């Protein structure tokens, strides 16, 4: 079945499911009314928690956030429905620590946390297991989206120092669940999704099925595409002590990608419409991505205090990448940078058959015991990770000249990418342990460490004489300690201080560097953090965290070699307030102040300068008000602010600060006996132009934010 037909079929299924359920409900209601002499008055009850209290990514289980010595934010599936979040890009609007980092429309959602770009190979997790962040990660089958900010060496092993994003899979429900969502956006995007869950007749077995289809019409003209998704999760309560969980999902996405802009004369910000498409040649083709996951988890409870779990996930990723790529201006000898009149060189870029297949397995034992007056919560375990990355030599050939204001059709350079073979193989083994010791009624010591053995083989290629060079090998081990103190000032207020070390894979030398495609060796990072957390009342929390992270600085030096030299230091303050402030008012406030500094490179153009694409201050404020005079009606608003950001490492060009206002409303009612929630929103309500992403990737690109966009949706709970 083609992708467009799949999208239409899902929407049709959603409509049929909704109204067939409505008919059944109406029939049942008629029967009940006939059997009773007096009908009970209808009451619509809508009471959901306004925030999450726990997160699995902060430790080795669902840990109370109040007791976690780390900065963590969580969006639940209910919040994602209420906020019409369909992607991680949508979710990032509500967390000031999460920012775009070469997040090109139609390509891959890529982010930074605390000013550090996340590693596509290790910083994105499904149920704690590493998955590539090389495409849009589907949210239809996700119960929570968790963001751990800062080093995660103990919890995850190898990952970027900024943090990790974890997607928690939806599980079967104890009661029948039948939810249908239909959505339309003004530029023609159509979306339909079905969420079905419950128990079989033998209630030891549960199921959860999600299906979605989407016709994509981006705010950038021509960046169109389609997406289809299906998933299933099953639980088997083998015995009161044993639980087996299995899940699988599949997604296929096809969309024309929208490259960003470069500086005019390599000095001046261009003036453009945000819907301008540079990948607009007649021969432009969509980027095609296919992903799948198969996961399993077995849990056994030896006693009320001790249990063991074994988890695994196999991910498969495939991409065919095609772009009429804009880069440089040969007429003015600029690389990067566009000509002063808006001309840019067009390259035919093709990379077919890119593949990744990471497998993660983890086993752990958890339990509670006491030694004298000290109580212990212990976790010990082992993990295994391997990943094979395959691709062929890409085609990247000059095709002609176009113009950002007056597009010109050029003929594509002939050819395609070369044969696909394994170019990089990674193998990681780890042992880890953590003990949370209750020193007294108020003070807890968190002490743990992970030992990681990293092995990597990497294809090098040929020398100038045409001889095949031997593969480059890495085989090195690292200890990653983590220690923290948590002091409960009151039952609802805690203070913490922590020290952690993390580990990340070395960056990969970008296109057109002297060591292009080569990965640097793994490197460690260090973090200190202090914070305070408070549950103001059961449904409202506040957090403040002060941190410093240090890591090796990676950049392209004056000899055009991608190197690690010197140090990147990010110091910051994070603040958050989330939950229900009053019975009718729900709030979400997130703010991050960052001081970033590069040092010890020996280059005056870099030392002491701010890191690119990082605002000194960023905030997001959200409020939702349930109108008491109209039952079921809620109004909401979201205000985002970002300070100015450096575009280039030398800090010669900055993009301006910006404000973005988003407005929305929802109305809960019943239609034909079906619980229905109607939602409408307008993003960028004041239609402001702004540069949302100013990455240095691939020579440096500027990506505009979306102009004013409307959307409406209907949710049916059968």
Phi, psi and omega in degrees: 000132180290159182297314178302318179295324178297315180299315179296321180296319179296317179296318178297318177299319180298315180296314180299316181299317182296311188274339171290321175297322179296319179296318178297319179295320180296319178298315179297319180298320179298318180296318181294318181296323179292332183272351181241146182280332182223120182285140177286144177295140182284133178232127176264119180253124178229100181219103177234153178293138184276354180204163176270147179257344184226166174208140181276336187281346183281346180205226180237044180165182178283095186266136175302131182298328181297331184260005184268123179277057181199161178268118185225137171238148184223134169245125179274167179298326178295317177296322178296324175294313183297325183266005181055044179275120180246353182206166177295330175300318175298318183293327184297340180297340187255006179227112185291342180277348184256122184228158176292146177211092191055054179264075184280134177303130176087353183253264181223140174282116182229139190224167170235153174232133181054030176088359180250128179294137179285151179274121181300335184274338190223349187266354178248132188229144170245114184052039179084355182260136184294131173226150181292142174260050186257011176201181176290120179277122186293145180251353185301326182254025181251128179279326180213152170242114185248137178237114173264120185262128180103189186295143183227034182300318180291314186285322190235346183080246182279122175190160180295152185293340181294327181144193179221153175248124183243132179251115184265125186287141174295142178245165178304148179261154179285331178247155182302135178236128178219103182233136179233135177234131174237139183214148175222143175240157192300331183274003174110002176293130176239136185222138175218139182213146177233134179233115184234131179209165178157200181239150173282178180303320169274103191287006170289342182251129178235161182219155173211123182233132176233134177227137179214149174220144186214129169262116189264124174230097188290165173292342175269122186300124177096346179277064187260163179180195181213157178215140174226145187212142175212143179211159176212142177225139182226141175242143175227110176277088187299319177205173177303337182262339190242131179228129176245129179236134180227141176213157178208148176212160182214135176222139173232126183229135179225119181204139175289124184278152182245100178295161178273189182252155172249170181291144171285132185058015184058027181222337192234137176294132178286155173255112187221164169276139183295343181267008181291131181249122179270335178271062191241028178282151178302336182265004177297140180233154180292152168282125182253122178233140176230129179226152176209153176226142167230118183237154178212148179212129178239128180237136178227128179261112178286326181199174177302337184256348185228137177210163178226146177224146172233125182233151178208151174211130174250120180249143174229133183228137176219137180219136168247116190250122179227132178206136163277094197270127179271126179202123168074180180213096182295331181301323179253013180057044179253129176203092008273187179114140177266160177297157182300332180270005179097359176293148174213151178280141180251131178242142174273109180253126177223130173217101184260145171080020176298134183220144171222144183216067180288138174238129179235134176228136179219137176231136179213156177237133181230143179193168178239139177204175181229144171235104185064235181269000182262130175263142184236136166247109189249140171226131175221146181187186180217151178221155179223137180218135172218150182211131175250125180246127184233140172197171176246168176299125185281159170266129176213085188237143180299134182238339181154195183235132172236187185218137183293338180260331182225088185302144180235133177281129177236157179277138181288143171297139184286160174115181178209182181283164185276181181301143182274134176212166179290125181250338181209134177229127183241139180222124180231133174235141184216147169239141183213156178206146176216139176232125175257109187256122176276101182288326171203192185295338185247337190246129177236139175254123175257116180227129181199170178201153175231134172254125183240128173254116184252123175239135180214134173245135187222130177295131182259318180110209186248152174273182184296336180275358179089011179271138178287124180275150178293154178299149174273137184238142173235132177211098187212149180246152182221139168263133182236092180280157177211125180220141182207153172241135177238123182243121180273100178296317175219169179303336182247011180223131178224148173247148177216155173220137185217155172228134183215153171240144180233172182221136177225150172296148176295147177296159182256128183301128185285174179303139174073016168268165183294330179249037184313132176085349180277141178263138174286162180292158178300155180215154181263158175224162183227147182216138166240143184210140171231149182199169176225139179230144181215133168267097184301318165209174190307339183239023178213125182232156176224143178220148173222133179224136176241129189216161171220129179237134177235136177208165176293141182270130178247133183195171176265121187276185184294339177269011179065031177249132177282120188226166167246118184202140181078199188218142170253128180235122177243120174247138185204166176231125178244140177224143179210145174222121185220138173132198183264110181286320174224180180301327186254350186242122174249135184231155172214113181238131179221131180217142179223126173250127185233134170245114183247141183213136174255139183209163172063028176271341185080005180245118182298333181287346182245318186300131179082358183270157178287150176288142182291153172063025179233121178278144176292332176215136181216140182213159175216127180236127180233140176216138176231131184239122176275113185290114185296330184285342181232103182300130178093350183266130176229141176243143181218159178211147177226127179241123179248140176226140174224132174288176181295154183229143176286134178273320185244155181301332180279355178062034176275339180229131175239145172265147186292161172292165179208157172239141175226130180247127177242137182235151180200170178206153175219154180219118180263129182207194173233134177235119182054037178082004182254132175296122187229136174238119178261133182229147175216145180209158173228117178269144185053058187302330181269003175056050180273141173274139177202154174267108184277336187217123182231058186292153172266359180301143174056035176101351178103116182224147176249130182238121182284152174282164183291143172286183183302128184222135179255151172210149176226149179211161176225131178244128180246122177251107190271000000 
